[in-house]
Amino acid sequence: IFEKDSTVNCTAEVLYHLGNKNAAPDVQFTIEGELKNTDEADNLFYNRIKSLKNELVAENIPDSYGNVPPEMEPIRALAWAASGYVIWKNSNENTKYQLAQIKHVKQVKRSDEYLEFDYMILLHENVSQEIIPWQMTVLWHPQHGIEVTQNSRQPKHV
């Protein structure tokens, strides 16, 4: 795990269920070192998004040159965390997915305290070199964490 000022080692053991392609793998992990507390940054982002007059909409994060505007870093971090869940649920021993890009993200208006984002992401499957469009709906609150409420592989023409 890389942070701007430090590196933290993470070791994981991933066990796939033989013959059951619908079961997510079992993962056991250990972290050596200490992760940075993000509470303050999370709350700043949460309050900024909650105070927007219009729902957030963005495309192509990162852009074709690999640039991510600083104000979009938290949107990218949420997509990265949520895509980790999608990758975990849809992986097997023959796949190696990685988040390549957020094609489109739109905030969904809610009446409760959660933030909701509808993402269209591109996953790079390293073994086949396929770029796979994937839709995911993400709920997030700084005190309650992240939840992927919906996700589905999309046709390639999206």
C-alpha positions in Angstrom: 0.0 0.0 0.0 1.5 3.3 -1.0 0.8 6.7 0.6 2.4 10.0 -0.3 4.9 9.9 2.6 5.3 6.2 3.4 5.0 2.6 2.3 3.0 0.0 4.2 3.5 -3.7 3.5 0.4 -5.8 3.1 0.5 -9.6 2.7 -2.6 -11.6 1.6 -3.5 -15.2 1.2 -6.3 -15.7 -1.4 -8.1 -19.1 -1.5 -10.4 -19.8 -4.4 -13.2 -22.3 -4.0 -12.7 -25.1 -6.5 -15.6 -25.8 -8.8 -17.7 -22.9 -7.4 -17.3 -19.9 -9.7 -20.0 -17.9 -7.8 -18.3 -17.9 -4.5 -15.9 -15.1 -3.7 -12.5 -16.1 -2.6 -11.5 -16.2 1.0 -8.9 -13.6 1.8 -6.7 -13.3 4.9 -4.3 -10.4 5.2 -1.8 -8.7 7.4 -0.6 -5.1 7.4 2.9 -4.2 8.6 3.1 -0.6 9.7 0.5 2.0 10.3 -2.1 3.4 7.9 -2.7 7.2 7.9 -5.9 8.4 9.5 -8.1 9.9 6.8 -10.9 11.1 9.0 -10.3 14.8 8.5 -9.9 14.5 4.7 -13.0 12.3 4.5 -15.1 14.8 6.5 -13.9 17.7 4.3 -14.8 15.8 1.1 -18.1 14.7 2.6 -19.1 18.3 3.5 -17.9 19.7 0.2 -20.1 17.2 -1.8 -23.1 17.7 0.6 -22.9 21.5 0.1 -22.9 21.4 -3.8 -25.9 23.1 -5.3 -26.0 20.5 -8.2 -25.0 16.9 -8.1 -21.5 16.1 -9.0 -20.9 14.8 -12.5 -17.5 13.9 -14.0 -15.9 11.9 -16.8 -12.6 10.3 -17.7 -10.7 10.1 -14.4 -7.8 10.0 -15.0 -7.7 11.7 -18.3 -5.8 10.3 -21.3 -2.6 11.7 -20.0 -3.0 10.1 -16.5 -3.9 13.3 -14.8 -6.5 13.5 -11.9 -7.7 16.9 -10.8 -7.0 17.3 -7.0 -10.7 17.8 -6.3 -11.5 14.4 -8.0 -8.9 12.4 -6.0 -11.6 11.4 -3.4 -14.0 10.3 -6.2 -11.2 8.2 -7.6 -10.4 6.8 -4.1 -14.0 5.8 -3.6 -14.0 4.1 -7.1 -10.8 2.3 -6.3 -12.2 1.0 -3.0 -15.5 0.0 -4.5 -13.9 -1.6 -7.6 -11.8 -3.7 -5.2 -15.0 -5.2 -3.9 -16.3 -5.8 -7.5 -12.9 -7.4 -8.5 -13.0 -9.6 -5.4 -16.5 -10.8 -6.1 -15.8 -11.5 -9.8 -12.3 -12.9 -9.8 -11.0 -16.4 -10.1 -7.6 -17.9 -10.3 -7.5 -17.1 -14.1 -8.2 -13.3 -13.8 -6.3 -10.2 -12.8 -8.5 -7.1 -12.8 -7.3 -3.6 -12.2 -9.2 -0.3 -12.2 -8.2 1.5 -15.4 -10.5 4.6 -15.5 -13.7 6.1 -14.3 -15.5 6.7 -17.6 -18.4 8.5 -15.9 -19.6 9.2 -12.4 -22.8 10.9 -11.3 -23.9 11.7 -7.8 -27.4 10.5 -7.0 -29.5 12.8 -4.8 -30.6 11.3 -1.5 -32.7 12.4 1.4 -30.6 10.7 4.1 -27.0 11.4 5.2 -25.3 9.0 2.7 -23.6 10.1 -0.5 -24.5 7.9 -3.5 -22.5 7.7 -6.7 -23.3 5.9 -9.9 -20.0 4.9 -11.6 -19.2 3.5 -15.1 -15.7 2.2 -14.7 -13.3 0.5 -17.0 -11.5 -2.6 -15.6 -8.4 -3.8 -17.2 -8.2 -7.6 -17.3 -4.4 -8.2 -17.4 -4.4 -11.8 -18.5 -6.6 -11.3 -21.6 -5.8 -7.5 -22.0 -9.5 -6.8 -22.2 -10.9 -3.5 -21.1 -14.3 -4.2 -19.5 -17.0 -1.6 -18.8 -18.6 -2.1 -15.4 -21.4 -0.2 -13.7 -21.4 0.1 -9.9 -23.6 2.1 -7.5 -21.7 3.1 -4.4 -23.0 4.4 -1.0 -20.6 6.2 1.3 -20.6 8.0 4.6 -17.4 8.9 6.5 -18.6 7.3 9.7 -20.2 4.2 8.1 -17.8 3.4 5.2 -18.5 2.3 1.7 -21.0 -0.2 0.2 -21.4 -1.3 -3.3 -25.2 -1.7 -3.6 -25.3 -2.7 -7.3 -22.7 -3.8 -9.9 -22.8 -5.4 -13.3 -20.6 -6.0 -16.2 -21.7 -4.0 -19.2 -21.5 -4.6 -23.0 -18.2 -3.4 -24.5 -19.9 -0.8 -26.7 -20.7 1.4 -23.7 
